[in-house]
Amino acid sequence: MTPSENVKIIRHVTVVGFWINALLVVLKLFFGYWGHSDALVADGYHSVSDFVTDIIVILFAAAAYKKPDNDHPYGHGKYETFASLIIGIILFLVAIFLCIEGVEQIMGICRGIIPEKPDIWTIVVAIASIGLKEYCYRYTRNAGRKIGSGSLLANAEHHRSDAVSSVATLVGVTLAFLLGDSWRICDPIASIIISFMIGYSAMKIAKPAINELLEVALPECEIAEIRELAEKVEGVRKIHNLRGRRNGHSTIIEMNVHVDPYITVQEGHIIATDIEEALHKELGDDVIIYIHVEPDN
């Protein structure tokens, strides 16, 4: 697919999630406050963070798929990495906020302040949220895998964390609704559980983005695959100094290729070109490859 087609897919998928999140923000916060459910309110603020990250992905998508220029010879893939990092940071801050709110509510209950019984509609909204967010997760994940978009995959994890947190919300509000005053503490406990789930999701999203910004090497298994592909090319005697790193939706690969010292420069160039074609065929057109050909003495 061309970069412009990838941008269209990212925007279309994200806009679908954007409007679903907008609906869930209104439903969760309204029925959470009106229905006296801290867990649903916490879940609502989680959806607010989803809403914000959808905007971030839409804003950064076009920049990430721009063609290389004089100022960015390796392309603009790091914009997508930066978007993933922002999503992770927002999620982590939301997790801290919700955890503090849940702890304060539990402390109030321990002092004898019993919260009001949650309304039946809080249960209905929680069930609807689970279904909608699971749909968003699968839809966004499939598109992210199709075009190799890190920001879409990060946003998909965000959708999944919201779906899981809605499960915790459903359990908390259902117990608080059905089992009387002594079980009202289940609602704020659910909001704390949600905060930990969100925090874990934030780390899963932020860690790869940080690694990429620090230019951590590709996993050994991927390096081994690249080496195997290159060594299969006719004329290659040995590969060394093979290195690779992520660059947003693309990968940058560098290697030294040993060839017969008595072939012509043109023949060495053909071998390098064959390696590039083999890697592009297997890994995609977004791969950036640098090959240094040297004699195998």
C-alpha positions in Angstrom: 0.0 0.0 0.0 1.1 3.6 -0.6 1.7 6.0 2.3 -1.4 8.0 1.4 -3.5 4.8 1.5 -2.1 3.9 4.9 -3.0 7.4 6.2 -6.5 7.0 4.9 -6.9 3.6 6.8 -5.5 5.1 10.0 -7.8 8.1 9.9 -10.9 6.0 9.0 -10.3 3.4 11.7 -9.4 6.1 14.3 -12.5 8.2 13.4 -14.8 5.2 14.0 -13.2 4.7 17.5 -13.4 8.5 18.1 -17.2 8.6 17.8 -17.7 5.4 19.8 -15.5 6.9 22.5 -17.4 10.2 22.4 -20.7 8.3 23.0 -19.2 6.2 25.8 -17.7 9.3 27.5 -21.2 10.9 27.7 -22.9 7.6 28.8 -20.4 6.6 31.4 -19.9 10.0 33.1 -23.6 10.8 33.1 -24.8 7.5 34.4 -21.7 7.2 36.6 -22.4 10.4 38.5 -26.2 10.1 38.3 -26.2 6.4 39.2 -23.7 6.8 42.1 -20.9 4.5 40.6 -17.3 5.5 41.2 -16.2 2.5 39.0 -18.3 3.8 36.1 -17.0 7.3 36.5 -13.4 5.9 36.5 -14.2 4.0 33.4 -15.6 7.2 31.9 -12.4 9.0 32.5 -10.6 6.1 30.9 -12.8 6.7 27.8 -11.9 10.4 27.9 -8.2 9.4 27.6 -9.3 7.1 24.7 -11.0 10.1 23.1 -7.8 12.2 23.5 -5.5 9.6 22.1 -7.8 9.2 19.0 -7.2 12.9 18.3 -3.4 12.4 18.8 -3.3 9.5 16.3 -5.3 11.5 13.7 -2.9 14.5 14.1 0.3 12.4 13.9 -0.8 9.9 11.2 -0.2 12.2 8.2 3.2 13.4 9.5 4.4 9.9 10.1 3.8 8.8 6.5 5.4 11.8 4.8 8.2 11.0 2.3 11.9 11.5 3.4 13.2 15.0 2.8 16.5 16.9 3.3 15.7 17.4 7.0 14.4 13.9 7.6 16.4 11.6 5.3 15.2 8.5 7.2 11.6 9.5 6.9 9.1 10.7 9.5 8.3 7.4 11.2 9.3 8.7 14.7 6.2 10.9 14.7 4.2 7.7 15.0 6.5 6.5 17.8 6.1 9.8 19.6 2.3 9.4 19.3 2.5 6.0 21.0 4.6 7.4 23.8 2.1 10.2 24.4 -0.7 7.7 24.5 1.2 5.7 27.1 1.9 8.7 29.3 -1.7 9.8 29.2 -2.9 6.4 30.2 -0.4 6.2 33.1 -1.5 9.6 34.4 -5.2 8.5 34.2 -4.3 5.3 36.1 -2.7 7.3 39.0 -5.7 9.7 39.2 -8.2 6.8 39.3 -6.2 4.9 41.9 -6.1 7.9 44.2 -9.9 8.5 43.8 -10.6 4.9 44.6 -8.4 4.8 47.7 -10.1 8.0 49.0 -13.6 6.5 48.5 -12.6 3.3 50.4 -11.2 5.4 53.2 -14.5 7.2 53.4 -16.4 3.9 53.6 -14.0 2.8 56.4 -15.0 6.0 58.3 -18.7 5.0 58.0 -19.6 7.1 54.9 -21.7 4.6 52.9 -22.1 5.6 49.3 -25.5 5.4 47.6 -26.6 2.3 45.8 -25.7 2.3 42.1 -28.5 2.5 39.6 -29.4 -0.4 37.3 -28.4 1.7 34.3 -24.8 1.7 35.4 -24.9 -2.1 34.8 -26.5 -1.6 31.4 -23.9 1.0 30.3 -21.0 -1.2 31.5 -22.3 -4.1 29.4 -22.7 -1.9 26.3 -19.1 -0.5 26.9 -17.6 -4.0 26.9 -19.2 -4.9 23.6 -18.3 -1.6 21.9 -14.7 -1.5 23.1 -14.0 -5.1 22.2 -15.3 -4.3 18.7 -13.0 -1.2 18.5 -10.0 -3.3 19.7 -10.4 -6.0 17.1 -11.1 -3.5 14.3 -8.2 -1.2 15.2 -5.8 -4.1 15.8 -6.5 -5.8 12.5 -5.9 -2.5 10.6 -2.7 -1.8 12.6 -1.3 -5.3 11.7 -2.3 -4.9 8.1 -0.3 -1.7 7.5 2.3 -2.1 10.3 1.2 1.0 12.2 2.6 1.3 15.7 0.2 4.1 16.7 -2.9 2.0 15.6 -1.6 -1.0 17.5 -1.1 1.2 20.6 -4.6 2.6 20.2 -5.9 -1.0 19.9 -4.3 -1.9 23.2 -6.0 1.2 24.7 -9.3 0.0 23.4 -8.7 -3.5 24.9 -7.7 -2.0 28.3 -11.0 0.0 28.3 -13.0 -3.2 27.5 -11.2 -5.1 30.4 -11.8 -2.2 32.7 -15.5 -2.2 31.8 -15.6 -5.9 32.9 -14.2 -4.8 36.3 -16.8 -2.0 36.4 -19.6 -4.5 35.6 -18.5 -6.8 38.5 -18.1 -3.9 40.9 -21.4 -2.2 40.2 -23.4 -5.5 40.0 -22.1 -6.6 43.5 -22.8 -3.2 44.9 -26.3 -3.1 43.4 -27.4 -6.6 44.4 -25.8 -7.3 47.7 -26.6 -4.4 50.0 -24.6 -1.8 52.0 -21.8 -4.0 53.1 -20.9 -4.7 49.5 -20.8 -1.0 48.4 -17.1 -1.1 48.8 -16.9 -3.3 45.7 -17.5 -0.3 43.5 -14.4 1.7 44.5 -12.4 -1.5 44.7 -13.3 -2.1 41.0 -12.1 1.5 40.2 -8.7 0.7 41.8 -8.5 -2.6 39.8 -9.3 -0.6 36.7 -6.5 1.9 37.5 -3.9 -1.0 37.7 -5.1 -2.4 34.4 -4.8 1.0 32.8 -1.3 1.4 34.2 -0.2 -2.0 32.9 -1.6 -1.1 29.5 0.3 2.2 29.6 3.6 0.4 30.2 2.9 -2.1 27.4 2.4 0.9 25.0 5.2 3.1 26.3 8.0 0.6 26.5 8.3 -0.2 22.8 8.1 3.5 22.0 10.9 4.4 24.4 13.0 1.5 23.0 12.5 2.9 19.5 13.3 6.5 20.5 16.5 5.2 22.1 17.2 3.1 19.0 17.3 -0.2 20.7 18.4 -3.0 18.3 15.9 -5.4 16.6 15.2 -8.6 18.5 17.8 -11.4 17.8 15.2 -13.5 16.0 14.5 -10.7 13.4 18.3 -10.1 12.9 18.7 -13.9 12.3 15.9 -13.8 9.7 17.5 -10.9 7.9 20.9 -12.5 7.9 19.4 -15.7 6.5 17.7 -13.9 3.7 20.8 -12.0 2.8 23.1 -15.0 2.9 20.8 -16.9 0.4 21.6 -14.3 -2.3 24.0 -15.6 -4.9 27.5 -14.1 -4.6 27.3 -13.4 -0.9 30.1 -15.0 1.0 29.6 -13.6 4.5 27.6 -11.0 6.3 28.9 -9.0 9.2 28.1 -5.8 11.2 24.4 -6.5 10.6 22.4 -4.0 12.6 18.7 -3.0 12.6 16.4 -0.7 14.4 12.8 0.5 14.3 11.8 3.8 12.7 8.0 4.1 13.3 6.2 1.9 10.8 9.5 1.1 9.0 12.8 -0.7 9.8 16.4 0.5 9.1 18.9 -2.2 8.3 22.7 -1.8 7.9 25.2 -4.6 6.9 28.6 -5.3 5.5 28.6 -7.9 2.7 31.7 -9.9 1.8 32.0 -10.9 -1.9 34.6 -12.4 -4.2 37.5 -9.8 -4.3 38.0 -10.3 -8.0 34.6 -9.4 -9.3 33.8 -6.0 -10.9 32.3 -3.1 -9.1 29.1 -3.5 -11.2 28.9 -7.2 -10.1 29.2 -6.2 -6.5 26.5 -3.6 -7.0 24.2 -6.2 -8.5 24.7 -8.5 -5.5 23.8 -5.6 -3.2 20.7 -4.8 -5.2 19.6 -8.5 -5.1 19.9 -8.4 -1.3 17.7 -5.3 -1.2 15.1 -6.9 -3.4 15.0 -10.0 -1.3 14.6 -8.1 1.9 11.9 -5.8 0.4 10.0 -8.8 -0.9 10.0 -10.4 2.5 9.8 -7.4 4.9 7.9 -4.8 2.8 8.7 -1.7 0.9 9.1 0.5 4.0 12.4 -1.1 4.9 15.4 1.2 4.6 18.6 -0.7 3.7 22.3 0.3 3.7 24.8 -2.2 2.3 28.6 -1.8 2.3 30.2 -4.3 -0.1 33.8 -5.3 0.6 36.2 -8.0 -0.6 36.3 -11.3 1.2 40.1 -11.5 1.7 
